[in-house]
Amino acid sequence: IIAVGGDGTCHEVINGMIVNDKTRSAKSVFALIPMGTGSDLQKTIGAPKSLPEAINAAATGETKICDIGKCAATLKDGSKKVGYFINVAGFGANGEVVRRTNESSKKWGGMVTFLSATLVTAIKYQPVPVKVEWSDQGESTTWEKTLLSCFIANGSYCGSGMWIGPNATMTDGRLDYTLVPHLGVHKQLIAIPRLYKGTVGGFPGITVCHGQTLRATPEQNKYVPVELDGEMFGQLPAKFSILPGLLKIRSRWP
């Protein structure tokens, strides 16, 4: 099954391929012809940008058995919504970046569109206190701070080139988390270039970790948006988890 487009298209395709935490067919294989605004998944799996090469990779490339992320988020009416993500999910200011990006014309291309939305959000977004709990091989950790953003990476890139998961792979049975507390506008702007260099985890105050499940609950049910693969997907409270070895992906893996 070939997705022709960007990360949003890939998100829609895998959510059609997976039902109740299983693929509709054990024989199905996913491949990508990248033609979207961001196409960040393309960078992780090495899908060629040229059409003939991408088609050839879909037919003859290396097939890997990959993990898929799962999210159970909350809707405005309090009901729950379950969906899957193949690349990167998150909540907080990055959810607001996604909203601004998807409401823009995107005429200046992916990187300019995402960077512009990130800069505006850094100035205007109002962080709220969030309790985050994650588990890694049975050991639980709790993080309680005023949260700016949380990135949950199965793949390595998001936001049209932000290298948010430099250690993330799609075959290790875990998700990589980047927790960014409220830093103030000045520090946020200083940290933005690190998002593209893969070094944001070394910025003071930012926590980088990994695990199999993560739960996030906002203070007093305040609104904190959730996004999956660059698409809006409800709000907190939410639970994120990994489904190991769920989907076969064929590409020119780097």
N, C-alpha and C positions, 0 to 999 in steps of 0.2 A: 504494500500500500504506500503510494508515494504522495507526500505533501508538497505541493507547489506553492511556495509563499514564504512568509516569515514565521516568527515565533508564535504569533497568534494563530496562524493557520495550523502549525504543528500541534498546538494546544487543542484546537477543535478536533483534529484528526485522531489524536490518541484518546480523547474522551469519547470518541465513537468506537474505538477499537477495544476499550476496556469496559467491562460490566461486572459489578460486584467483586472488584479486586482481581479479576481474571481477564485475559484476552478472549475475545469472542472465538478465536481459532488459535490453537497452539501452533499451527503452521504459518501464521501470518508474520510477515517481516515488514518493518517500517523503513522507509528511505526518504531522503529530502532533496528537492531541487530548490535551492534558496533564491527567492525573488521578493523578499519582504523588506520592510523599513529597517528593522534591526538585524534579523537573521543571526542572532547570537548563538543559537544551537549549532549552526553551521560551523562556527569556529571550534566548538568542542569536538564534534564528530568528524570534522575534516571533509564535509561535503563540498565538492568542487563548485566554483561559482559559474563556470561556463556551462551552458546547457548540454552540449554533447558529452562533456566529461562527467557531468552530474548524472546523466542518463546511463552512461557506461558504469559509473560507480554503483548505481542502484541495481544494475544487472550483474556485475561481476566483482563488486567490492567485498571487503571483509565483513562478516556478520558477527556481532557480539551480542551476548545476552546481557541486557542492561536493567538497571533499577528504574523504578518510576516513583515519584512522590505522590502522596495522597493528602488531601486537605478536607477537613470538616469545619466549615465556617458558619457564621451566624448571619441571617438576613435581618432586615429592618423590623420585620414583624416578630422576630424572636425564633423563627423556625431555623432548622439546620439545612445546609446544602453541602453535598459531597462532590468533589471533583478531583482530577488528577493533573499533575504537572510533570513535564518531561525535562525541563531545564532549571529555572530558578523561580522561586516564590518569595513572598515577603509581606511585611505589614508595616504600617507607620507612614513616614514621609515618602517611601518608595511607592506606596499605594497611591499617594497624591500625585507623584510624578507620572505614574501610568495614566491617571485620569487626565491630567493636563496634556500629556502626549497624544492620547487617543482623541482628544477634542481639538487638536491642532490640525492644520492642513498637511503637515509633514513635507511641505514643498522643498524645504532646504536639506532634506535627507535625514537619515537616522541619527547620526551623531549630534548634529546641530540641534535637532528637535529635542532629543533626550537631554542634552546638556542645558539647553535653555529652560526646559521644564524643571530640571534639577536646581538650577540657580534661583528660579522664582520660588520654588518650594522651600529652599533653604532659608529664604527671607520671610515667607508668609506662614509656613506650617507651624502649628502650635502643638508641641509634643505633650503627651499625657503620661502619667505613671502607669506602668504595665508590669505585671508579674509573669515571668517566663520560667517555665520548668521543663527541663529536658532530661532524657534518659539515654545513657550509652552503655550497652552491655550490662544492664541491670542497675547501674549506679546513677542516682538522680542528683541533679544540681538545680538550684533556684537562683534566679537573678531578678531583683526588684529595683527598678530605677525609672526615672522619667525617660521614656524611650523616644528616640528620633526615628530609627529604622532598624528592622531586622531582615536580613537576607538569608534565605534558606536554599542552599545550592545543591542541586544534583549534577548539573553541568557547571561550566567554569565562568561563563560570561552572561551579562545582561545589560540592558540600557544602551544598546548599540556600542559595545566595546568595553564596558566596565568589567574589569577582571576581578570579579568579586569572589570567585572560588578557585584560587591558584592551586590548591591542593585537592580540589574536588575531582572525583572520577565517577563514572556512571556504572561502575561494576564492583564497588567495594561494600555495598550493603549499608551505607550510611549517608546522612545528609550533613553538609557543612554549614554551620551557623555563623553569621557575623552580626553581633549586637552592638548597635551604636546608640549611646545615651545622648541626652540633650547636651550639646557642646557649646552652644552659643553660635550666632551667625558667623563671627570672625573665624573661629576654629573650623566650622563646617566648610567654609569656602577654602581654607587651607588644605583640608582633608580631601576635597573633591579630586584633585589630580592623582592622589594615591589610589582612588577607585579604578583608574585606568591602568595603573602600573602594577596592580596586584599586591600592593604594600599597605593597604588601609588597615590591616590587622596589627601593624606595628605602631599605629597612631595612639597616643596616650588616651586611655579611657575606653577604647574599643576592645570588645571581647570576641575572640575567635575560638570556636570549639566544634564538636561534631557529635552525632548521636543517631538514634533510630526513631525517636519520637520527641515532639516538642509541643507544649501547651502554652498558650498565651491568654491572659485575662486582664482587661483594662480596669483601672480604678473606677468604681461607681458606674460601670457600664458605659463609659464614655466612648465616643465613636473613634475607632481606629480602623482604617481601610485595609483590606487584604487583596493582594493580587497574585495571580498565577500565570507564569509565562507572559507577562506583560498585558494581562487582561484582568479587569476588575472582577473580584469574586467575594462579595460580602464584606464582613467585618469581624473583629474580635467579639467574644471569645472564639478561639479556633484551636484545632489540633492538627499537627502536621506529622506524617509518618512516612516510612520508606517501605516499598514493596520490592524486595530483592529479586533480581533476575526475572522480571516479569515480561519484558518486551525485547524481541530480537530487532536489532538495528543494523542496517547494512550501509557502509560508507567507505571512504578512503581515510580510515582512522589515522590520526597523526602518530 
